[in-house]
């Protein structure tokens, strides 16, 4: 009886050793297939459509954009814009730039003297209640204090990027919608010392 038990124990141990050895020698795909099915992979992180639209393409994939220079006829500023765009002088204080397809527009306007309480309160008062602010950034544009605000207006379903620039105590507002790269280039070229091709 003892001999039978001993034989049975040895047989069980051998079966376990062979089974474990076989499992360890399986190729990786088969081992993955043999894994319990109740394990769920962590969900991938996704970005919102707006975040994807705001993202700027890597420089290696951007085509060279030929530029032209615009000098405001009655104001002390100049800026660059894509050479194939058109512009319309709306008044002595406002100029509209537009892409050939009309899908991107940038309005540059002198909004008046800087209020006594400064640029930040002016920016806050300029935003309407139906505008959702995605980002708000303090910066300088060629040494001039500025603020950049990206908003989404639910009523129009449109994203808008606005630069508020303090030019010698005059507020210049640059507002654009459409191709983000072009809007950024125009606004950031405000009073640039020279025309520089943007890739």
C-alpha positions in Angstrom: 0.0 0.0 0.0 2.8 2.4 0.9 4.6 1.5 -2.3 1.4 2.3 -4.3 1.1 5.7 -2.6 4.7 6.5 -3.3 4.3 5.6 -6.9 1.2 7.8 -7.1 2.9 10.8 -5.6 5.9 10.4 -7.9 3.5 10.2 -10.9 1.7 13.4 -9.8 4.9 15.3 -9.3 6.1 14.2 -12.8 2.9 15.3 -14.4 3.1 18.7 -12.7 6.8 19.1 -13.7 6.0 18.2 -17.3 3.0 20.6 -17.4 4.9 23.5 -16.0 7.8 22.9 -18.4 5.4 22.7 -21.3 3.8 26.0 -20.3 7.2 27.7 -20.1 8.2 26.5 -23.5 5.1 27.9 -25.3 5.8 30.8 -27.8 4.8 34.3 -26.6 1.6 34.6 -28.8 0.3 31.2 -27.5 1.1 32.2 -23.9 -0.8 35.5 -24.4 -3.8 33.6 -25.9 -3.7 31.3 -22.8 -3.9 34.3 -20.4 -7.2 34.7 -18.5 -9.8 36.6 -20.7 -11.1 38.7 -17.8 -8.0 40.9 -17.8 -8.9 44.3 -19.5 -6.2 46.5 -21.0 -6.1 50.1 -19.8 -7.9 52.5 -22.1 -5.7 54.7 -24.4 -5.5 58.4 -23.6 -7.4 60.4 -26.2 -7.4 64.1 -27.0 -10.4 66.2 -27.7 -10.9 67.5 -31.3 -10.1 71.0 -30.1 -6.8 69.9 -28.6 -5.9 68.1 -31.8 -6.7 71.3 -33.8 -4.6 73.4 -31.5 -1.6 71.1 -31.8 1.1 72.4 -34.2 2.5 70.0 -36.7 6.2 68.9 -36.2 8.5 71.3 -38.2 9.7 68.5 -40.5 6.2 68.0 -41.9 5.4 71.7 -42.4 5.7 73.1 -46.0 7.6 76.4 -46.4 5.1 79.2 -46.4 6.1 82.2 -48.6 5.3 85.5 -46.8 4.6 89.1 -47.6 4.9 92.1 -45.3 2.0 94.4 -44.4 2.7 97.9 -43.2 -0.4 99.6 -41.7 -0.9 102.9 -43.6 -2.0 104.9 -40.5 -0.6 103.0 -37.6 2.8 102.2 -36.2 2.9 98.5 -36.9 3.7 95.9 -39.5 3.3 92.1 -39.7 3.8 89.2 -42.1 1.1 87.2 -43.8 1.0 84.3 -46.3 1.9 85.7 -49.8 -1.1 84.1 -51.5 -3.6 85.6 -49.1 -5.6 88.8 -49.7 -6.3 91.7 -47.3 -9.0 94.3 -47.0 -8.6 97.5 -45.1 -11.9 97.9 -43.3 -11.0 101.2 -41.7 -8.0 103.2 -40.4 -8.1 100.9 -37.3 -8.9 97.5 -38.8 -7.6 95.2 -41.5 -8.9 91.7 -42.5 -6.5 89.0 -43.9 -8.0 86.0 -45.6 -6.8 82.8 -47.1 -7.5 82.0 -50.8 -10.3 79.5 -49.9 -11.7 81.9 -47.3 -11.6 79.2 -44.6 -9.1 81.2 -42.5 -9.5 84.8 -41.5 -7.4 87.1 -39.2 -8.7 90.5 -38.2 -6.1 93.0 -36.9 -7.6 96.1 -35.2 -6.6 98.9 -33.0 -9.0 98.6 -30.1 -8.2 101.9 -28.5 -6.1 103.2 -25.7 -4.9 100.9 -22.9 -7.4 101.2 -19.9 -6.0 102.6 -16.7 -6.5 99.2 -15.0 -4.2 97.5 -17.5 -4.3 94.8 -20.2 -5.5 91.8 -18.2 -8.8 93.4 -17.1 -9.3 94.6 -20.7 -8.9 91.0 -21.9 -11.4 89.7 -19.3 -14.0 92.3 -20.4 -13.5 91.4 -24.1 -14.6 87.8 -23.6 -18.3 87.2 -24.0 -20.2 84.8 -21.6 -20.7 82.2 -24.4 -17.0 81.8 -25.0 -15.3 78.9 -23.3 -11.6 79.6 -22.6 -9.3 76.7 -23.6 -6.0 78.4 -22.8 -4.8 81.8 -21.6 -1.2 82.7 -21.9 0.9 85.7 -20.9 3.7 86.4 -23.4 5.7 89.0 -25.2 5.6 89.6 -29.0 9.0 91.0 -30.0 9.4 92.7 -26.6 5.9 93.9 -26.3 3.6 92.6 -23.5 0.7 90.5 -24.8 -1.8 87.9 -23.9 -3.0 84.9 -26.1 -6.5 83.4 -25.5 -7.9 80.4 -27.3 -11.7 80.1 -27.0 -14.6 78.1 -28.3 -18.0 79.7 -28.9 -20.9 77.3 -28.6 -23.3 79.4 -30.6 -21.1 79.5 -33.7 -19.3 76.2 -33.1 -16.0 77.9 -33.8 -12.6 78.0 -32.2 -11.0 81.4 -32.1 -7.4 82.5 -31.2 -7.0 86.1 -30.0 -3.8 88.0 -29.3 -4.1 91.2 -27.2 -1.0 93.3 -27.6 0.0 96.4 -25.6 1.6 98.7 -28.3 2.7 102.0 -26.7 -0.4 102.1 -24.5 -2.7 101.2 -27.4 -4.4 97.8 -27.4 -4.0 95.9 -30.7 -6.3 92.9 -31.0 -5.5 90.1 -33.5 -8.4 87.6 -33.8 -8.3 84.6 -36.1 -10.2 81.4 -36.9 -9.3 78.6 -39.2 -5.8 77.3 -39.9 -4.0 77.6 -36.5 -0.4 77.8 -37.9 -1.3 80.8 -40.1 -3.0 82.6 -37.3 0.0 82.1 -35.0 2.4 83.2 -37.6 0.6 86.4 -38.4 0.2 87.4 -34.7 3.7 86.4 -33.7 5.2 88.4 -36.6 3.7 91.6 -35.3 6.4 94.3 -35.5 9.0 91.6 -36.3 12.3 93.2 -37.1 12.6 91.4 -40.4 10.6 89.1 -42.7 11.5 85.5 -41.9 10.1 82.5 -43.8 8.2 80.1 -41.6 8.5 76.4 -42.2 
